[in-house]
Amino acid sequence: MKLLEYQAKEIFRRYDIPTPRSEVAESPKGAREIAERLGPVAIKAQLPVGGRGKAGGIKFAESPEEAEKIAGGLLGSRIKDIEIKKVLVEEKLDIKDELYLGVTVDRKNRCYVVLASSEGGVDIEEVAEETPEKIVKQMIDPLLGIRDYHCRSVAKRLGYSGREMNDLAGFIRKLYRVAFEMDAELTEINPLALTEEGFVAADARLNIDNNALFRHPNIAEIQREGELSEFSAREQEARTLGLTYVELDGDIGIIGNGAGLTMATLDSVTLLGGKPANFLDLGGGASPERIETAVTFVIKDPRVKTVFVNILGGITKCDDTALGIIETRRRLGSEKPIVVRMMGTNEEEGKRLLEEAGIETMDTMEEAAERAVALAGGS
Amino acid sequence: MQGITGSQGRFHTVLMLDFGTKIVTGVTPGRGGETVEGVPVFDTVTEAQQECPADASIMFIPARVALDPALEAIEAGLDPVVIITENIPVRDTMEILSRARLRGTTIVGPNTPGLIKPGASKMGIMPSQVFRRGSVGVVSRSGTLFYEIAAHITRIGLGQSVCVGLGGDPIVGLDFIDVLRWFENDEETQAVALIGEIGGDAEETASVFISQGGFTKPVAAYIAGRAAVPGKRMGHAGAIIQGSAGTAQGKMEALREAGVAIGEQPGDVAKALEEFLG
């Protein structure tokens, strides 16, 4: 789950990480009032996506009137197709230097890694590609945890000594604590600004492991309020129905059981010239009701011309799947063709039921993909 | 079996016993004294090991509380520990894996369908009917896609020696390389089917390993997720393209360069293997 900048900064403050003075504004007037208190400010769109700056989501205001005007322009507009509902009005910092600092999961080493770079305020992935030697990495052994000497080592490798090294080391330690205690997948500060007062988190990003939300009830609360819009409207609806769903931009609805199989189905259809409208993974052991929910959801999507259901039944029973599909057809009375490919537990029974209901079944994934593409009128 | 009294545990106990797996004890704290399908249940792994020592453990434990039983199994010396569970917090998995590494324990998973040796034993949830004893080793990050490809291999007249589900999570106990090393030394395995997907760089590091001569038998691979969108999780927690890293195309390229036969469709893997094995 991706937190917004102001939410991440609230958490940073709880961990004693210095942040600029700031407040959230939801109206142009609100922005002006805050600017009256803070002086020259940055007005920052609050969105769960990166690249705000490049997309014009971060602007500066010298006066409260300007702040009001800029906020007025940002609020209600869209960046990367997400509506800006809040802006963060933040005191403008006098920045001497900009760094990058982050903590993320290192898949290969199966542990948290502290990443740092003297190239702050730029796209870290570009730095990683073009000048990887400028990125400092410190793996943290889960059993040892982060130690002060790890933090000093990172600060030293960034070129700091003496007092500044100690300050930065302290900062790093606090950020790691945020990552660890908040079950972060990623937390980063880009740029981490060096000012007269020391290091300050000019920006803040915190993505929390969805699988750990159960142990962060206050965060889960934010999710329930629907603040976060990293998902499209359709995806959000799917989530409330408990469906694992990703919206794509085509016209062939794809439903499968198992993420790998569903991805492969997407790939097959694409290979044959079709355009998937979505990815929907039923998971294991889906009941007829769950299948009904899933098929209904996909068929109701106005962009979808045909639905392709691909089931390899292990725990999931093919006859159950057939019943779910047939029930959906019956209730919705939809004309949209459904192509089914099923294999595995009770496949004969499943196919028989579908054939009786006039729904096409195919034996192989490739054949079924071809049929679905043909029915959608593409190729 | 840890979590034997849960609905998943019970269900799979039956299937595994049917397959020939020697499930000697079960553990569910608080349910010691019961039996499930004739398997005695204990409160702790220590007790179970005293009564009837097992070599390995399979866990059917809910994600939120999986950390403790995993550590318990590792400490008791069970090896491997197969963790079927999906949705374990990544921080917990990190702890499990680092503990296991210290102890030398092999963790399979999390979020894996498990291990199967057709005709012998199954520590997992895969549907037995699609498998058949043979000489193809299968190593996969996915579940049902792995069954799909295994089914093709069986239908074409070949069979599987041993199949290992690595798991769909971003961090898991085994890598492709770990399993390839094992297959290199396994006389029964004459070729390997490698099933990957977007996210991470396990396929890329496997390619380097193969190129450097770490694995000398023929490999046919299928990588899912060519049509995936960057930044979106495609079902599995580990199936996500980040920036430009972890794309299916990149993985296919890397494997191709290492001499691996790449399938355009899942069915192609069995066909390539048939050519290899004549």
Interface residues (C-beta under 8 A of the other chain):
Chain A: V105 R107 K108 R110 C111 Y112 E125 E129 D141 P142 L143 F180 D183 E185 D209 N210 N211 A212 F214 R215 T244 V246 L248 G256 N257 G258 A259 G260 L261 T262 M263 A264 L266 D267 S268 V269 T270 L271 P276 F279 D281 G284 L312 G313 G314 I315 M343 G344 T345 T364 M365 E366
Chain B: F11 A63 R64 N87 I88 P89 V90 R91 T93 M94 E95 L97 S98 R99 L102 I125 M126 P127 Q129 V130 S140 R141 S142 G143 T144 L145 F146 Y147 E148 A151 G168 P170 I171 I195 E197 I198 G200 D201 A202 T205 Y222 A224 G225 R226 A227 A228 V229 K232 R233 M234 G235 H236 A237 G238 A239 G243 S244 A248 E264 Q265 P266 G267
